[in-house]
Amino acid sequence: MTPFPDAVVIQPPTAVDASVIWLHGLGADGHDFEPIVPELGSNMTGHTRFVFPHAPMRPVTINGGYVMRAWYDILDTDLAHRADAAGVQESEKILHRYIDAEVASGIPSERVVVAGFSQGGAIALHGALSYPQRLAGVLGISCYLPIPAKIANHLAPANATTPVFMAHGTQDPTVPLRAGEQSRDHLKSLGYNIEWHTYPIPHAVCLEEIQEIGRWLLRLLGTSER
């Protein structure tokens, strides 16, 4: 089990041979996506550990400095200028420590998926693709690249061909669909193969999306015979 106490950890009923590290969105916590695990399918979840870290508490500028769980400060409504770079880098290190902990527990890095929603998805994209060892996959939901101008020089060769799944709501008022599309296109221009999905929903997830994510995770981490 991960040695970090600041996370919700769901252990499978059988021996662990894969891990999913899932980062929540702004103002939520590690419990936010805990309920989706049973919806992903027992063929995959029966042997996979899920780790849902809690983001640090920090003041968020766009919310009047109110202190909440956040992976980085949000400075502006303009997505091009909203991310606090120092906070992004700090959370990238936190993510890498969680991955390192899974590897230290005996899970090969290529059996670890990094996932995230909204702000957590931004860190998942930024941090997973810079991890120095090969990962199984990266899942970004309703999110965007937080520092796109710097990502090209930040990527790890080990994850140059790592599968990336991105999904977005077409009615999202918080992170507009165009922001997700621009991040998708930027990653494609850097050579990444992006599996892209849209759903007629706002800034949220839906059952169809969760089921598609479950099938994707199963392709990466499990087999139908499990």
PyMOL commands that set and color helices and strands:
alter all, ss='L'
color gray80, all
select helices_A, chain A and resi 34-40+42-45+61-63+79-81+85-104+109-111+119-128+148-151+157-159+177-189+207-221
alter helices_A, ss='H'
color red, helices_A
select strands_A, chain A and resi 7-10+18-23+48-53+57-60+66-69+112-117+137-141+164-169+194-199
alter strands_A, ss='S'
color yellow, strands_A
deselect
rebuild
show_as cartoon
